[in-house]
Amino acid sequence: MEGLSLLQANDFLWRENTRLRQENDQLRQQIHQQDESRPLVVRLRRQCDKLAADKERLQKRVAELSRKPRTGPGDAVAVFVKPAIAARRRKTPGRKAGHAAALRRMPEAVDVHQEMPLPVDAAGKVSCPHCKTRLARVRRHKRLVEDIIPARVITTCYHTTSGYCPSCRRTIESRADHQPPACDLPHAQLGINALSTAAMMRVCYRLPLRQITQLFADLPGLALSPGAVCKQLVRLGRWLEDQYHRLKQALRAAGVVYADETSWRVDGRNACLWTLTNDTHTLYHVDKSRGRKVITGLLGETFGLENSGTLVSDFYSVYDRFDCPQQKCLAHLLRELRETSARRPELIDHPFFKRCKRLIGEMLRLRQKKDPLAPAAYEHQVRLLEKRLKQLGESIEKDPDARRIAARLRKYDTRLTTFLHKPQVNATNNHAERALRPAVVMRKIIGGNRSQSGAQAWAILASVMRTARQQGRDVLETIQTLLKAAWAGKNITLLTDLLTPAKNNTS
């Protein structure tokens, strides 16, 4: 019995050992599987957290968009599309009742008189052309019709004579006043009308070169290539270069000059378009640099020192190198305040921003009501505003944007109120902004210039044409007069010697 019990016990222990080993192997396998799946669990948990954050952000965005007014019946509008303007009651077109009608002006002269009689009967009385009945209450009328003459190409052959002058040491050739300088070409040159018209199409109306050639082909039937138009514009720029330099000298001697700059493209590379303008002159300049050397070369080192000229500009630092009276654009300052408040809505009710906007508004209103005020009262109001401006610039602000604008007020203290002391100076730089606007439109249409010579020619032609518009002159006639003078070697300018009658042209 005793031996049997030991055998049973041994068998029991062996089976128990086998079972425990199997359980141990199973546990080891489970532990190994858990170790392998642990990185996957961590990664899945991170993805769950990220999805939860995205869900919360999208829910906030949906709530924000649902609060905004829709621009259309269920239409999704792209971010670059301007919001639709709310419907409002528009006034009746035309002038108010009782005012004279605004009609086209009457022609200055009648070129053709053409009689248009009705048929007459056997007795010589006017009768109806349909039923031959004699008409009653016969009256005569004058019906004016303005039309244009269809354009056509006129080819002129100039029979000239040339010879060598030993004194001048050059070849001299006869030439008509409106004939371009002689050029040995197998084909005909372009005349003064075609040249000036192409320049106006390119500069004033901002047409691409292929559109210009198509117009010449459709209207007068003149065959041109885009490359030919481009070369002729460069030639025009060289002929009018003296006028360009005279414009530069006129602006250097002007009492007020408005300056601004914008981006430009020359042969696919970034450049800068500068403009200097006042009430009667405008100068454009294309340069690869946006530095201080450019504006110094345009205005000269001594601008404002000899003639007490005033420079009106934005807050770009290159204009600070001129030690002359200056006026910084208040519209740019207001725009800076508005954009900062839009970017940070919590600054809308900030005391500094409210005081700054109120002060600029009072400065602009004081300039408008200068005439009704007595000189002493006006000067007193100006001194009070300048004192408030100085205190506002010296205020200590905790907000970084408020400190930045306060530093600007402090830096340009006396250059923000120049327009209050000089009636010929404006508070904003809108003159230069308006001068740049046509150029910006042209840049968007054609992308700039393909060469530096083309950019220089465009700047010269644009300067001369806009100056002619500012002076109320006929642009086409002005270009032709200046070309004739350049071909003849005469020195005339847009200031005094050009006798073109001024007209009410808009710029």
Salt bridges, closest charged atoms under 4 A:
ASP11 OD2 - ARG15 NH1 1.82
GLU16 OE2 - ARG19 NH2 2.02
GLU23 OE2 - ARG19 NH1 2.65
ASP35 OD1 - ARG38 NH2 3.54
GLU36 OE2 - HIS32 NE2 2.72
ASP54 OD2 - LYS50 NZ 3.18
ASP54 OD1 - ARG57 NH2 3.97
GLU56 OE2 - LYS60 NZ 3.92
GLU64 OE1 - ARG61 NH1 3.44
GLU115 OE1 - ARG140 NH2 2.98
ASP121 OD2 - ARG134 NE 3.13
GLU146 OE1 - ARG104 NH2 2.25
GLU241 OE2 - HIS245 NE2 3.66
GLU261 OE2 - ARG290 NH2 2.83
ASP279 OD1 - HIS431 NE2 3.01
ASP287 OD2 - HIS285 NE2 3.17
GLU301 OE1 - ARG321 NH2 3.03
ASP320 OD1 - LYS328 NZ 3.35
ASP320 OD2 - LYS411 NZ 3.53
ASP320 OD1 - ARG415 NH1 3.76
GLU336 OE2 - ARG404 NH1 2.57
GLU346 OE2 - ARG344 NE 2.96
GLU362 OE1 - ARG388 NH1 2.48
GLU386 OE2 - HIS421 NE2 2.66
ASP399 OD1 - ARG344 NH2 2.71
ASP401 OD2 - ARG343 NH1 3.80
ASP401 OD2 - ARG344 NH1 2.82
ASP401 OD1 - ARG404 NH2 3.19
GLU433 OE2 - HIS332 NE2 3.50
ASP474 OD2 - LYS503 NZ 3.92
